[in-house]
Amino acid sequence: MDHTVIEEIGLTEEWLSILVKMSGDWEAEESCHGYRKNGREDIEGNRIFIAREGHEVKGYLFGHMETHEKATSVVPAGAKVFEVEEVYVSPGFRSRGIGKMLFSHAERAVGHEADFIMLSTATKNWKAILHFYLEELGMEFWSARLYKRVERTV
């Protein structure tokens, strides 16, 4: 039986150490284009949510509130947006609903002040991540930035 607890935490030196180590594990996976391990400056100033069982941390989500100055095709000017910077679940705990639990907890926590939750992803497994965000979390697809390397000609 899963006894995962999701909670919002304040950033302490102990939590910083755990989050930096986990982001290093994520970097080592090479599952995201350009992902690099976090430092203090990447985490400070964010709201942080963790998934744990006892003292074992299974995953985290962090992000921050911002106000959109300019209107976009989806978000009106002045809208309050919770920008999710990272969602990570350790490999041994994936496909157990922990990412969904983290996201849902964060959504409830910011629901009194946020009009939207937004995020970007650079995962190499785009089919799985789109399934997760669109079908499991009920997010809407807004845009994509695609690239193709060009074969240089002489």
N, C-alpha and C positions, 0 to 999 in steps of 0.2 A: 504494500500500500504506500502511495506517495504522500509524504508529509511536507511538501514544499510550502514555504512561507514566503510571501512577497511583501516587502516593506520598503518605505522610503527612508534613506539614511542621510545623516550629515557626514561631510567629508572630514575624516580624521586621518592621521598618519597611517594607522592600521588599515583602514579602508582603502586609502590611496595605494598602499603597497599591494593589496589584493587585486584592485582594479588594474593597476599597471601590469602586474604579472599576467592576469587573464588576457589583457590586450596583447601582450607579448606572445601568448599562446595562439591568439587569433592571427597575429602577423605571421607566425611560423606555419600556419595552415596554408597560407598563400591562396585563400579562397576569395579574396577581394582585390580588385585592381587598385594598386597603389596604397593599400592599407599599411600603416606603420603603427608601431606600439605607441600608446599614449604616454605623455608626461603630465606632470601636475597641471600645467597650463591648459591642457586639453580637457581636463575634468573639472577644475575649479569653476565656480559660478553656475554650474548645472544642478538641476534636481536629479538625484540619483536614486534608482530603484534597484533592489537586488532580489534574486530568488535564492533561497537557501533551505537546507535541511540541517537543522542543528547548526554546527559551525561550518558546514561545507557549502560554499557558494557555488551555485549551479549556473548563474547567469546574471546579467545586469542590463539596464537601460538607463541612459541619461540624456537629458536635453534641457532646453531653456525656453522661456517665454520671450517673444518679440512682437512688436507691432509693425505690420506692413505699412510702409509709408505710401507706396504707390499701388494702385489697383492692378490686378492681373486679370486674365480671363476667368479665373476661378475665385480669387480672393479680393474682396473690396479693400480700398484704402482704409486704414485705421483698424483693420481686423487684428485680433489678438490670436497669435499662432504659437502653439507649442512645437518647437522644432526638435525632433528627435535626432540626436547626434549619433548614437550607437545603440544597437540592440545585439547582445551576444549571449549565446547559450553554449556552454562547454560541450564538445562533441559527444561525450558519453551520456548526455542528458537530452539530446535533441529528439524531436518527434514525440515528445511527451506532453506537449501543450504549455511548456514553460515560457516560451517566447510570447505566446498569446496571453498567458497570465500576467506577464510583465507589462505588456502593452495595455491590457484592460485595466490594470491597477493604476498605471500612469494616467490613462484617459479619465478615470474616475477622479483622480487626485487633482487634475488640472481643469476638470469640467466646469467648475464655477467661474473660471476666468478665460478659458480658451474658446475661440470660435472654430478653430481648425487645429488638427494635428498634421504636421507635414514631416517628410523625411526624404532623403535621397539614398540610393543604394548603388554600390559598385561591385556587387557580387558576380562571380564568374558563373554561378549556377542561376541564371536569370529566370528560368522556368520555375524552379522551386520557390524562389523568393517572390515572384509575382503571384504564384498560387497562395503563398502564405499571406501576403499583404492584401491581395484583392479578395480571395475567396474565404480565407479564415478570419481576417480582421475586418473585412467590409470596407476597406479603403477604396478610393476611386483613382483610376489612372488619369494622370494629367499630362505628362510629357515624358519623352525619352531623349537622351542624348546618345547618339550612336557614333561609332568611329570605324574607319577602315584604314589600314596602313596602305600607303600608296607605293607601288613599285616604281622606283626612280628610273627614268629613261635618260639616256645620254643626249 
